[in-house]
Amino acid sequence: MLENSEVLNNQAIELAAKGEYTEAIACFKRAITVERENYLLWFNLAITYRDAGDLQDAKNCLKKAHYINSEDEEVIETLANICYSMNDITEAFEYVSTGLSLFEDSYRLWNLLGVLYFHQMDYESASEAFEQALSINPYYFDALYNLRDAYIETGNSIGANECSKKMQMMGVHRYTGSV
């Protein structure tokens, strides 16, 4: 009997949800032997590696998923985030730029661009990126939180206070932040 990649994928997702990463990874690998060019299998394997704490294997699988489908926003964003987590800021910038060239209205990619600028202590550029994210989605809390922090760094206390007021109006009183 031939194994079905969809069944294996679903089984792996269930295993990963229970924290059984080794078993989930083995299941994804079996699914990939059945359907090698399915970028979603590579993506799901990458997420499982990431959740298991193996960022290098996660990055390798994401690169394979991106090679198969270079126009999936979630793959690009996740790859950029993994690069950032691995402190490869240059590569993270490259993926964010690629993503924004394809998805110019992606508030999450704009926010990530701001995070990368913030990491480099370029608070003005970070502010602009966070503002762009919020112009697309005014209710994106992460960007609002990050913009407040960027405003604090640039000495824009009026802007920082406005961000804090908006965050309070959103009903969020305490947040541990993403920058």
N, C-alpha and C positions, 0 to 999 in steps of 0.2 A: 504494500500500500504506500503510495506517495504521500509525503507530508505536505500539508497545506500551509503556506506562509502566513495566511490571514489567521488561522487557528493558532499557529505558533506565536505570532505577534500578540494576539489577545492573551494567550497564556503567559507570555513574558511580561506584559503590562501588569497582569494580576500578581505575578510573583514579585515584581519590582515594588508594587504598591504595598506589599507585605514586608518589604525590606529584604527580600530574598534575592539579592543582587547577583550572586554567583549563578544561581539557577536561571534567573531572568536573562543574563548575558548569554549563557549557553543556549537558551531557547531562541534568542534573537539571532545568534550565529547560525543555528540550524535553519531558521527562516531565510537568512541571507543566502545560504547554500542552495535553497530552492528558487529564490528570486533575487539574484545578485544586483540587479539594476533598479531595485525599488528603494528610492531615496528615503522614504518614510521609515523603512526598516533600519537603515543606517542612522537616521535621526533619532529614532526611539532607542537604539543601542547607545548612541552618544549620551542621551539624557540619563540612561541607566548608569553608564560609566560615571557621568558627572555626579549623580546622586550617591554613587558608591565612593566618591572621592578620588576617582582616577581621571584627572583633568587632561592628561596627555592622550590617553586613549579616547576620551570624549572628543577632543579636538580633532584627532585623526579621523574618527567616524564622521564628524560634522564636515570635515573637508571632503570626504567621499560623497556625502549627501549633497553638498554644494556642487561638486563636480558633476553629479548626475542631474541635478536640477539647480541651476545657478540663479533662478528667479523666485525662490521661495523666501518670503520675508522672514518667517520664523526661523528658518535655518540660518539665514544671514545674521539676524539679531543674536541668536544663541551662540553662533560662532564668534561674533564680536565680543559677547559677554565672556565667553570662555577665554579668549585672548586677553581680555582685561583682567580676569581673575588670575591668569598666569603671568600678569605684569608684562605682557607683550603689547604695549600701548600702540606702537607703530602699526602692527598688524590689525589691531582692533580698529584703529582709525581707517585703515584700508577697507575693512568689511563694512563699517558704518557708511563710508563714502559710497561704496558700491550699492549698499542698500538704499541710501537716500537718492541715488541717481535713478533707481527703479521705483521707489516708493516715497516720493517727495512729501507726501502727507502722513507719513508714519510718525506719530507723536512719540512712540517708544524709541525709535531710532534717533529722533531729535534729542530726546532726553539722554540717551546713551552718549550721543556726541557731546552734550553738555557735561556729562560725568567724566568723559575723557579729558575735556578741556580743564575741568575743575581739578582733576588729578595732576595736570601739568601746571596748576596754579595760574592758568589763564582765565581769570574770573570774569573778565568782560566777555570773552567769547563764550564761556560757559553760560553766562546770563542770557546772551542772545539765543543760544540753542534752547535753553529751557523756556524762554519766552516764545520761541517758535513752536515748541511742543504744546505749550498752553494755548497758543492761538488756534491750534488744530483741535485740541481737546481741553477746554478750560477746566474740566473736572478731573484731570489726571493728577492725583495727589502727589505722586513721586516727583513730578516736574515742579510742582508748586513748592514742595519741601526743599528740593534742590535749589530752586531759584531763590528762595529765602536765604539759604546758606551762602549762595554766590553773592547776593546783595549785601549780606553781612560782611563778607570778605572785601567787597569793594567800598564799604563805608556807606552804602545806600540804605540808611536806617528807615527812611520813609517807605521804600520799596519792601524792605524786610518786614516792616510792621503790617503793610497791606497784605503780604503773603500770609502772615500769621493770622490776620483777621479772616481771610478767605478759608484758611485751614480750619479755624474754629467754626465758621459758618457751615463747613462741610461735615461738622459733627465729630471731627477727629481731635481728640484732646492730647493724645500722646502717641508719638510715632518714633520708631528707632532709626528711620532714615535709610536712604540708599546711597548717598554720597559718602 
